[in-house]
Structure formats: C-alpha cells, structure tokens
Amino acid sequence: MTTRDLFKKLRTRHRDLVGPLCRLHSLCQSTDCCALPVTTPVINFDKIKEIYCRKNGIIHMPPSVDAITISRSGNTFCFVELKSWVKYLVYSKEVTADTIDRQVRRYHFREKLQASMEICTELSDPDFFAVNNFAYLIVTDAEAELRIDAARSFAMAMFSLAETSSRRWRPECIAATDRAISKFRGINVRHISCQDFDKVLSTL
C-alpha cells in the first residue's frame, strides 16, 4: 500500500474528519485570530484512534498525533502534532524556562508518534513504513501572525494584551521543542510554524 492509498482509504472512510488544520487548532476555534489560515486538508487522527480502539476493544487509549496528511507530491505520509504555545503562555500563571521544559515533556512527542504508526500499520500493511517515506511535523503557533483588529470583543482585547506580553517567551518555547525533537534519530521530524504548513508540504 502506498501513502496515497492509505490516505485515500482513511479520507473516504472518515469524510467527516477531513478539514483544514485550523479546525483542530484550539486558538483558532475560540478566537478566529489567524491572519494566514492554511488550506491543506488533514484528517483528525485523534478521532480515528478513538474509532480504532473502540472497534478493537482497547480500553486504555494510547496517545496519538493530532492529524495525518500527505505531501503535495503524494510521496510522504505526514503525522501532524499541533501545539498552541500562544494559548499556553496566555493562560499560564507562571512561565519560566523550567515550566516550558516541563510542558514539552508532557507533550510526549515520541509516544504519540509510535502509537500512531502502530495504528496506521494495522490499517495498511506490516511493512508500510519500511517501504514508504514519512515525516513527523510538529506544528506551532509560536511564530504565527495573529489578527488584531478594531472589531474585537472586550474578551478578545484582553486576550490580545496578554498575548503581547507573552511574546518574549515564544523563542524559549521554540527552543525547548527543538531540544526535545533533536533526540529523534532516523526520523524526518520538522518543527514548523502553522502558517508555513502548506509550504512545507510542497517540499516533501
């Protein structure tokens, strides 16, 4: 089975789970604040995992990536993990380099990839990842350009003020994530801005 075959199979079977990445982004869901929304369709893999686990009688659901998609070329199967550092920074009572590092460890990047690969293998072929290219995309809004306009509600205006004050911690969030994924070996893992998602998929 090729990457196109598996993606087509899951997209056809779960049409209601297909949509733009922004649909899965908690910040976009609550505030519609993205200035440059992405357009590449992804499949909500958290939901696919839930369906798979129920079907197979798995009570304790493993962690999984947020979404899957394929590159524009169709040659690379992509696991997508979306992290909203903006929301974390705005709503955290205390932010330090240590608390950011602890937060990164709670994300369990490796465990999510491993469990997601196992599910995809069960849904395709035992040698699927041995014969096909795949990439792990850690997608963040830490460098995203956000919409701030005069039509905001009071709540959104307050959010904007908090978001502005959190900007100084964004580089540390990016660096902490980079340190975590640098430990991956033999895996095409990329840490990218959500607004570069479409562009990165065109290069794989």
SULPE-V726174 format. One record per backbone hydrogen bond with DSSP energy under -0.5 kcal/mol. CO is the residue of the C=O (numbers start at 0). NH is the residue of the N-H. If there is no record, write none. Layout:
CO NH
CO NH
This chain:
1 5
2 6
3 7
4 8
5 9
6 10
7 11
8 12
9 13
11 14
13 16
14 17
16 43
18 41
19 22
20 23
20 24
21 24
23 25
24 28
25 29
26 30
26 31
27 31
32 146
39 20
41 18
42 44
42 67
43 47
44 48
45 49
46 50
47 51
48 52
49 53
50 54
51 55
52 57
53 56
56 58
58 60
65 44
65 45
66 79
67 42
68 77
70 73
74 132
75 70
76 134
77 68
78 136
79 65
79 66
79 81
80 138
82 84
82 140
83 87
84 88
85 89
86 90
87 91
95 99
96 100
97 101
98 102
99 103
100 104
101 105
102 106
103 106
104 107
107 111
108 112
109 113
110 114
111 64
111 115
112 116
113 117
114 118
115 119
116 120
117 121
118 122
119 123
120 123
124 127
126 129
126 130
127 131
132 76
133 187
134 78
134 136
135 137
135 189
136 80
136 138
137 139
137 191
138 82
139 193
140 143
143 145
144 34
148 151
152 156
153 157
154 158
155 159
156 160
157 161
158 162
159 163
160 164
161 165
162 166
163 166
165 168
165 169
166 169
166 170
168 172
169 173
170 174
171 175
172 176
173 177
174 178
175 179
176 180
177 181
179 182
180 183
186 188
187 135
189 137
189 191
191 139
192 195
193 196
195 199
196 200
197 201
199 202
199 203
200 71
200 72
200 203
